[in-house]
Amino acid sequence: MKCYRNENSIRWVGQAWQIKAMLKQWQKEWGPEVLVLDILQKQNKDKHEK
């Protein structure tokens, strides 16, 4: 699976089961109520602080 990211979007290229597994992993880490946009913004903020 490949993952392409920029500050406002993410694109996953792979089979459906791989993408579902990644989303499930994110839900475990961040909680089911968090939006993907919130995760991207948090990761970008952390990246810029380093």
C-alpha positions in Angstrom: 0.0 0.0 0.0 1.2 3.5 -0.8 0.3 6.6 1.0 0.6 10.2 -0.4 0.2 13.1 2.0 0.2 16.8 1.9 -1.0 19.3 4.5 -4.7 19.1 3.6 -5.2 15.6 2.2 -4.2 12.0 2.2 -4.4 9.5 -0.6 -4.0 5.7 0.0 -3.4 3.4 -3.0 -3.9 -0.2 -2.3 -6.5 -2.9 -1.9 -9.7 -2.2 0.0 -8.7 -4.5 2.9 -5.4 -2.6 3.4 -7.2 0.7 3.5 -9.8 -0.6 5.9 -7.1 -2.0 8.2 -5.3 1.4 8.2 -8.5 3.2 9.1 -9.2 0.7 11.9 -5.8 1.3 13.3 -6.3 5.0 13.3 -9.6 4.5 15.1 -7.8 2.6 17.8 -5.2 5.3 18.2 -7.3 8.4 17.9 -10.9 7.2 18.8 -13.9 6.6 16.5 -15.2 10.2 16.8 -12.1 11.9 15.3 -12.1 13.0 11.7 -9.3 12.2 9.3 -8.8 15.9 8.8 -8.1 16.3 12.5 -5.5 13.6 12.4 -3.8 15.2 9.4 -3.7 18.6 11.1 -2.3 17.1 14.3 0.4 15.2 12.4 1.3 18.3 10.3 1.5 20.4 13.5 3.8 17.9 15.2 6.0 17.7 12.0 6.5 21.5 11.9 7.3 21.7 15.6 10.3 19.4 15.2 
